[in-house]
Amino acid sequence: MIPSPPEELECARCRKLLVPATVTVKYLGNEFPVELLRCPGCGRVHVPEALAMGKMLQVEELLEDK
Amino acid sequence: MDRDLIREREARCLAEQPPACTATCPVHVDARGMIDHLRRGDFDGALASFVRSVPFPRTLARVCDRPCEHACRRAEAGETVAIGELERACVAHGKPPASRRAGRAVVKDRRVAVVGGGLSGLTATCDLAFKGFGVVLFEAGPRLGGRLLELSEAQLPAQALEADLEQLTTLGVELRLSSPVQSALALTDEFDAVIAATGASTGCLDGLELTGDGQLRLDPLTGATSHPKVFGAPPCASPIFAVHLGRRAASSIDRLFQKASLTFGREQEGPFKTRLFTRTAGLTPAPQVPVPSSGYARDEAVAEATRCIACSCRECLDACPFLAHHGSYPKRYIREIYNNDCIVLGQHKANRLANTCALCGLCAEVCPEKLGMAETCREARESMVAKGKMPPSTHEFALRDLEFSQGPDFALARNAPGTTHSEVVFFPGCHLSASSPEQVEKVYALLRQQLGPVGLHLGCCGAPAQWAGRKDLAASTLAAAKATWAGLGARRVITACPSCTLAFRTGCPELEVDSLWTVLAGLELPAGPQLAEPLAIHDPCSARHDRPSQDAARALLERRGVTIVEPAYTREKTTCCSFGGLMSFANPAVAEKLVRQRLAERDADYVTYCAMCRDNFAARGKPTLHLLDVLFGEAGARARKPPGFSQRRRARQALKARLLAGLWASPLPQGATPMDLSIDDTVAAQLEQRLILQEEVEAAIAAAEHTGEKLIKRSNGHFIASYRPAKVTYWVEYSPRGAGFTVHAVWSHRMELSGGTAP
């Protein structure tokens, strides 16, 4: 399968294309670095649906049971 | 959680009790396990299972007097399973396991004399030698076997006994044939212990205490004699019991050498009565597979094995898909939940188990020992909350709904229009108000018309807080209700929701709490069409012990001409619709199984008297009526799609506004105009499944449009907004449509992003 090209996202305020960046996500006192798209201007980050409802949800549930 | 209470509960579960065949067998052959191998054609495994309990399989498969078969529960439908013949087939067709050798590498320096080479003596010899003790076997005659030697070749082929006795050599037993013992007692000079297993011959027992008929006096539990080093096995007609007696004496000697208690924990050695419950009603009778004189061939043995019903107690597992889902049984679940509660650091693997239970109490109803899971699960939840270990996502959404019901959008308390005091108050509850608000209005009108001034109280009873382990919130919600009634002067509350009825009856025993159904059964009903059709009745699980409400619901249905179909699980054995205990929030997949199993019970359309049950059934496409639909002539409403979470809120808001304006002439100020959103079925389903309210979608879009802080998808021009009001970040993909917006997708997460300025 050929991976679909990454979604091109633009920050409506800065008019800049979001670029990959390492962002820290926190939950219940735990922190993880995650590769996400971020606006180079204002730092606005995008969490795609598949990530939020997939891996992120799994990790949330795992941490909630700790 | 209380450890002693947990142990007491564990002990009540019957799942680990042995089947009757095993309990009745003096040496507890695992016939069920052996037959399970046979059913799959695994004769080697079956023989291995048999050999685990009997020392001489070839012999005992022939000579055993089979007390197990007298206990076999298959006999209640057809004939007993031919367990003895199956053992014989195992020996005939299975690969014999390797001969027993001493179990320990180091031979222990204790020596035992066994007097008598019959089944008891031989068993004791092998058991002790296997444990590594030096054993000398004295036999008066020239051959071993005792009374086995009296059997014909057809009954017991000499070669079978010989093969079984080969292990004496591999175990290193010293045989002294044709060696009559003059005095068993005298052997204690040379040996550390002695077993007297001399059958009917009692010549060597001088110096030991005897019974009136000249037999050795033995302790019935241990086989101990009057001398601490001498143990005995009395003469015995049953071959398998003789094996047990020899084993009992050997076990006592092992305990003696280990300086352990001779008596502790031995109550279930030998035959005992099992507590296992096995349902045999409804079994299809099946006769035994005839036994040829040569014994069963392989296929015949397999056929006979399939007749075994593999006795086990499955009462709660058959009744509750949640209990069946986790693949074990309550004894283990209770232990897992308790252990989970004790974990300080590490993964709490049983959180989900404790949180999934509907707390409906069905398991306790069907359990022969009345053991239920609800108390343990409820205590676990309360403990999780107290320790701050309750997963935040499990109940948050449901508890926010409780807050909504108790807040200005829904909560309302009024005396009947034009009065200042209400002896009686109607409390319709959240679910009916959310699902059928018009019926709340109709019922309230009917009650005032026939009972006089009846006050109205809209709010929550606190049941969701109880289910979530939030004792504090449950108590404060209940206290708020009591204060409200005191303010209205009420002494009697009429409830339309069975969960409210139960919560108030439990929480306010000083108050008269009547279910709407018992009240309506005594009133004149509005004229309505007769419904000459069968409907399957579903008693809500909260009404499990509310016989009067169950009867009233049936009486009301009969007044409308309904033919009532009772499901298999009904009245005190009714099932939960999957909302109970907030199961559908904690574990949607198991909740789905629960509701599906209920719906599969009957083909007829369903009728119930809980709005939540009705909506849960209707959501799965099962035409389901609420009792009020039948009473108010709205039987066509059975396919009505249940409202989603957002709609449930709006319905309650609107109900309050209508009632205030219509009955108390106090219209609410006009709220903000809702955003014009276009949401298709796919997105609507996403909202429900992901527990996202439309107001959160609106807030996300409003903020993005106001601040301009949003993303643009270059591929299609859609906007992406995000919004974090508290602990959850909501994301919305949308595009403008006229004066409103089309919503393309919604999602959320609890994790917080940091290191950027965004949400």
Interface residues (C-beta under 8 A of the other chain):
Chain A: E7 E8 L9 E10 C11 A12 R13 L18 A21 T22 V23 T24 V25 K26 Y27 L28 E31 L36 R38 C39 C42 G43 R44 V45 H46 V47 E49 A52 M53 M56 L57 V59 E60 E61 L62 E64 D65 K66
Chain B: G346 Q347 H348 K349 N351 R352 P391 P392 S393 T394 R690 G708 E709 K710 L711 I712 K713 R714 S715 F719 I720 S722 T729 W731 E733 A745 W747 S748 H749 R750 M751 E752 L753 S754 G755 G756 T757 A758 P759
